[in-house]
Amino acid sequence: MELGFLLKKIIGFWLMPLSLSVLLITLGLLLLWFSKRQTMGKVFTTFGLVLLLLFSWQPVATQLLRPIEQSYSEFNTEQAVDYIVVLGNGVTSDPTVPKHSHLSSSGTARILEGLRIARAQPNSTLIVSGYKGNNSISCAQAYADTAISLGIDAKRIIKLEEPKDTQEEAEAVSRIIGDKSMALVTSASHMRRAFNFFKQQDLNATPAPTFYLAKQSESSNLRFESSGLLKSERAIYEYIGLFWQWLKK
């Protein structure tokens, strides 16, 4: 695994709300129990707890993520495209569960959106992406298996099993489709950053966002929940990614 890719994952992990909160609380407790720096220990513990509560509170989490998810609207299937590109996501190749269950919730939503467009565009080609990592099959293969099981002809599918991140996916797709039109399918929270990478390759792409987490509801949800923490983590991860993109321009 490349050093840059590994460092990006490590830094991203420790900047996530849960990881950062646990780290601060742990450091604070260690200082309170095993040192004379009681004030610093109280500050670390309190700050970690406040972060954990804040980022798991639904109103905060939703407002953090929603602006990113609403960057692009739903793909109109009446718009003709030559290719449909479904970006990779998590996959767990557990042989004890059905193949379609190897995909994460986000991955499942992505391939379903890709198939929705593919059925409306019978002359299009489906490009599925995602590397293997430590699994026995790649995300691209899991996507392809799911698509075929739902009636898509295997001849319509191109698998990209080498790209490890979105930038590499954009570069690989560019080498295949050139100036042909494409629908770009990924999670709504990931779309703004992903679309930037595809624009950098001068690709004729139209966003097709899916898997929305920060949905508006008529009823108020003021609870502290793990789902709120998930929204906050997605938002912060993407904000960090967008900042990194800006720095590299």
Steps between C-alpha positions, in 0.01 A plus 500: 500500500640840406626715788295806398180296482571344842579835663181652360295219654676527838465879523138483387425236764635704791316815389163324509271611786481166680873427472592853608253498790619164629862612471436822695296326770763227537784752527299701750429198718864392490606846616238502776596156629876488452633857505482824691371690196143492622389815319626376163337164565165665571528714185578201277223286649239777486593603146486139379158446659362826358620404149342156531165645609506780245579284198249230597217754543272475198440874436875568486582189299229563241600863448863398458428245229196633316676786310744249349230248407287766332778615266345317203148388410373157395610365162235528230484164321368670187851641450688258273849393609753259353635375832383463857784508752436361848777592743635247746407467866538259788470128438523206742539169321336276761432161333217427747275779366350559153723682250286813495545524878876536457444865416460775757173695521659780301638257242159338460336838442766588242460187290119527516518856370735382226254227404208746501683710242620195307146370454392839366806513272516154334788600270723621782797319655525451875844564653536374857802583710664410829811310607527183707692615806508215752191330357481195278312695231514862389219750538484512119441125490230522769329775299520291183361190675208703633430662163504165319273340761251781438491443126779713351690330216859433606615631160378846600729512806859622528678435831771728639662304782826693539403857608531550876345845529282743306786678325631171363146407393465824303834441328409140412159599363657777291724248326195291405231744391687805372249774414191274510216595737454333836286500814707508816344297781615536858362590842353850525749591773791394277374652175647851524854374557464214250362728229800732547736212420305413186493863387879510542516222240278706263240224501149563368336394826156561647453442877266223611502524882343236722498377863387818674549499878405858595132491408251758615214376714174662608556370854778642714777264603698647788657174616863403544546199268767293334341588165568865582861415564512324162371813326758716674781263405391500136482880496840552664664238279373676188589848627855377563507345152377819336760703690771258387380534138522877530854483638615280211369733227 
